[in-house]
Amino acid sequence: AFINKSSNKAPVPSAVESGASESATPASGYDIAATTLFGLGIRYMFGVIGIPVTQMASASQAAGIRFISCRNEQAAGYAAAAAGYLTGRPGVLLTVSGPGMVHGIAGLCHAKVNGWPMIMISGSCETGEVGKGAFQELDQCAAAAPYVKLAVRAKRPKDIRNCIIKAYSASMTCGFGPSYVDVPSDVFMSVVSAAEAGAYSAKTAADAQVEPG
C-alpha cells in the first residue's frame, strides 16, 4: 500500500525535517503552506488541481509531500480521510473554489462521522472581489462549518502558517476530526520576503505539538 500505518503519536519535527530553508529566498503563499504542512508531519495530499491551487500541489511535492491526483473531489476527500485514519495524523484534501470545495464536503462529513483527522485546504476568490459576484464566489468557511471542528480563512500571507497550525491542532485534539482552511487566490499567489514569511523553526513546531485523540 502507498500509506504505511504509523503510531498516533505526532512527534515535533525539527527545523531540518521541516524542509525549511535558512536562505533569504522570497516565499509565496504556496511555499508557506507546503513547508508548514511538511513540518507538521503531513506526507499525503489528495485533490483535483486547477486555478488557483495547481501551484499548491507543485509546492507540496517540492517540500516532500506526496500529491495523489483524483478524478473528483469527493473521492479525494474519502482518500484523505482514510489517510488520516491509517497514519494517525491529518490527510490533506486540496480543492479549487466554489463547486470544487462543495464536492469536497463529502470527505469532511466522512471524516467527522468516523472521527478521523483530516485537513481540507481550498482556494477561493480574491479578497478584493468578495461580495462582488466573483467567479465561483462562495462563503466557503460557512459551507464547511457544520462538518468541521474548525474553519479558518487566511486573510494575509503571514496568516497561512497559523491557520494551518490551528487546523492541525483542532483536527488532532479532543477526538480526531476534520478542519478546513480557506486561502484566497491573491493570498496564495502573494510573494513575501523570507523574513516576513518566517522560517519554519523548531519553536513553531513545538507550538503545534498536541496529544492525539
C-alpha positions, -999 to +999 in steps of 0.1 A: +000+000+000+012+036-006+004+045+030+022+030+060+001+029+091+020+045+120+016+054+156-009+080+165+018+100+182+027+131+164+064+139+172+075+175+168+097+178+136+130+196+138+137+227+116+158+205+093+130+179+090+105+206+081+123+213+048+125+250+056+154+269+042+176+293+061+182+313+029+167+347+021+147+334-008+113+350-011+084+327-004+049+325-020+018+316-001+020+282-017+056+277-003+045+288+032+016+264+032+036+235+018+065+238+042+042+242+072+023+210+063+056+191+058+069+205+091+038+191+109+045+157+096+020+157+067+031+134+039-001+127+018-023+152-001-052+143-024-071+165-047-081+178-081-059+206-093-069+238-111-068+275-106-057+287-080-043+255-064-022+239-091+009+256-077+000+244-042+002+208-054+036+215-070+050+233-039+038+204-017+056+179-039+088+201-038+085+201+000+084+163+002+046+157+004+032+131-020+003+145-040-022+120-054-045+134-081-080+121-081-109+123-107-132+142-084-131+159-050-154+135-033-131+106-039-101+127-030-119+136+003-126+100+011-089+091+004-077+120+026-099+109+055-087+073+051-051+085+051-058+103+084-071+070+099-041+050+086-013+074+096-027+089+127-023+124+115-044+145+091-046+135+055-050+167+033-076+174+007-068+201-018-096+217-039-104+246-061-130+272-051-168+270-054-181+237-068-148+220-061-149+229-025-186+219-022-177+185-037-151+180-010-176+185+018-185+148+015-150+140+026-153+163+056-185+146+066-169+112+062-140+122+085-164+138+110-187+108+115-158+084+117-136+106+139-106+107+116-080+135+113-082+155+081-075+190+068-092+204+037-075+233+020-093+252-007-085+282-029-112+310-031-118+342-049-096+372-044-101+392-012-109+424-031-137+406-051-157+393-021-193+404-024-190+414-060-201+382-076-166+370-084-161+337-103-171+308-081-175+331-051-189+313-021-187+317+017-167+285+019-160+287+057-197+289+063-203+259+039-177+238+057-186+248+093-213+222+100-188+194+091-156+205+108-141+212+142-126+244+129-129+266+097-104+294+092-096+318+065-061+333+058-065+370+050-028+377+045+002+355+035+016+356+071-017+341+083-014+309+063+011+292+087-010+300+118-042+289+101-027+256+091-013+250+126-046+258+142-064+234+118-039+207+126-043+211+163-081+211+161-080+180+140-058+162+164-073+172+198-104+164+218-112+135+195-099+133+159-119+151+132-117+174+101-107+210+098-110+235+070-085+262+057-097+288+031-070+306+012-080+334-013-062+332-046-044+365-041-031+354-007-018+321-022-001+340-050+015+367-029+053+367-026+069+379+006+104+381+019+119+352+039+119+374+070+082+382+066+073+346+059+093+334+088+114+302+086+096+271+100+115+269+133+117+242+160+098+267+182+069+270+157+068+232+155+067+230+193+038+254+194+018+229+173+026+198+195-006+182+206-016+149+223-036+130+197-072+119+204 
